[in-house]
Amino acid sequence: MIEFDNVSLKFDELVICENLSFHLNQGESLCLSGSSGKGKSSLLKLILGIIQPISGRILIDGQELNTINISDARSKMIWLPQNTNLPVNSGKELIELLDLNTENRKLYHSYLDQLGISAIAKEKLFSEISGGQKQRMVMAACLSTDKPILLLDEPVSALDDESIDRFIKLISALKGKTIISASHNQKWINECSRIIEL
């Protein structure tokens, strides 16, 4: 479903990857691991087409990413960025921004429950809840779009151990999702089927 074919990326003298190749099938999960500043987020941005490799190819469903098909490829993806500073002030505004239909809104509220977000917290502004609660609400909204490819940048960075366990349980129950994440959290890394150390 996602393939890197001899992909190289560097910024000035900083080499992020050189001739990186892998193939990730539908339903598999890959974690890009390594310390901060190693380029994990940059590899996710390659898949999104935000930045371009200096050489090599990236394929989604057998189609090489290019300016012609990038919109189609992105329609299959949801991206959970590390920085969840969004142009909205609440969960209600977030699901309106994502234009979720009735079924997806039901998923959103189900995921909030599974992630331990109380009914009171659901109604509060983002400025009135903790960073971990906000991150879980953004997670729930992203997952409720029901896209086949999940790109997760440090998905558990603001979560305590109980919240991490809840998130892992929820993700594990999703069937057929192809997940590429960037993380240095060992508990999350252990749950992924494949790991690339940067």
N, C-alpha and C positions, 0 to 999 in steps of 0.2 A: 504493500500500500504506500509506504514511504521509502524512498531509496536515495542514498547518497552515493554517487559514482565518482570517486577520485576528487572529492571536493577539497579545495584549499581556500583558506581565508586568512588574511593578515591585515593589520593596520600599522602602517609604517614599519617599524622593526618588530612589532609584536605579532608573532605567528599564533593564530588561534587553532588552526588545524592544517594538516598537509596531507593531501591524497587520502582523505577520510572516505571510507566506503562501508556501507552497511545497508541491509534490507530489513525493514520492519513490516511484518505481516499484520493483517487486520486482527485486532484483539490483543496484540502484544504491547508491552510497556517497556520503554527505554528511559533510563535516567542518565543524564549528563552530569557527572559528578566532578567535584574539584573545588578548590578554594576560590574565594572572591577574586574577580579580576582575570579569571582564566578564559573567559569568553563563552560561558554557557548560554547566557542570554542572546549573544550574537548568533549562535547556531539556531536558536529558535526563530530569530528574525530572518535567517536565511530561508527557512521553511515558509514563512509568511511572505517572502518576497520583498521585505522592507529593505534589506541589503542584498548585494549580489556577491557570489564567490568570485575569486580571481581566476579560478579554473575549476573544471569539473561540472557535473550536472546534478540537479535535484529533481526527482520524479515523484509525482503524486498519482496513484492509480495508473502507473505506466506512462503518464504524460509528463514530459519535461517542463518544468516551470519556466514560463516566459511571459512577456508583456501581454500576449494574446489570451492566455488561459489563466492568468493569475487570479482573476475575479472568480472564475469557476472553482479553482482550487481553494480559495479562501472561504467560499460558501460551505465547504465541508469541514471547516476548522472553527474551533473556539479557542481564544487565547486568554489565559489568565496571567496578566502581567505581574511582576514583582511589586511594582508601585501601583497601588489601587486608588490613587488620587484621580477620581473620576469627575466628569462634569455634571454630577447629580449629588443630591444631599441626603437621599434616603433610599431604602430598598424599593419603595413604591415608585420613585422616579426612575430607578434603575430598570425595573421590569417594563416600564413605559418606554424607556430609551431603547431597550432590546426588542420592543414590539412583540411581546410574548402573547400567543393566543391563549384561549381558555385552558386547553390541555397542558400547555407548557407552564402556565401559571399554577396549575395544580401540582405539577412536578416541583416547581420552585418551592411551594409551601411544604410539600412532603420532604424535600431535601433539607429545608431549614429545620424541620422537626428532627430529622435524623442527625443533623449536625449540632443539635442541642441549643438552638436559638429559641428563646421563649417568646410567647405571644406579645409580651410587653416590649421586648427588644425589637421585634419585627416592625413595630409602629414608630420607633424612635428615629430621629435624625442621626446620620453617621457621626456627627460631632458629639452626640450624647452617648455613644457606646464605645466599647474598647476596640483597639486595633484588631484583635483576634476575632471579635464578633463581626466587625465590618468585613474582614477577609472571608469569613465563613458565609456571609450573606452574598458577597460577590461570587464566591465559588458556586453557591446554590443557583444563582442567576445564570452563570455561565453554563453549568451542567444542564439546566432546564431547557436550553436551546436545542439539546438533543442532537448535536453534531457528531459525526463519526470519528473525528480527530480532535484530541485534546492536547493543547500546548500549554504546559503549566510551568511558570517561572517561579521557583521557590514557593510552592503551594502551601507549605506548612511552616513558613518562617516565623509567623506571628502567633502560632498556636501552641498551647500547652499540651502535655502528653495525652490527656483525656481527649482533647479536641482532635489531635492527630489520629488517635485510634478511631474516632468516629468517622473522620474523613477517609481513612484507609478502608474501613468497613463499607462505606458508601461507594467508593470507587471500585472496590473489588466486586460489588454486586452488579455493577453496570456491565452489560454483555456486549461484546463486539466492538468496544471502543479501542481505538489505537491511541496510545498515550506517549508523548515525549515530554519529559520534564527535566528541569534543571534544579538540582538540589544538592546540599551538602549535609542534609539531615539523615543520619544513619538508619533510623527507623523507616523512613520513607524509601530510602535506597534499597533496603532489604526486601521490600514488597514488589520491586520492579523485576520483570523477567530478564532484562538485560541492562548492563551498565557500561558506559564509556567514561573512562577517567581522563580528564583533561589536565 
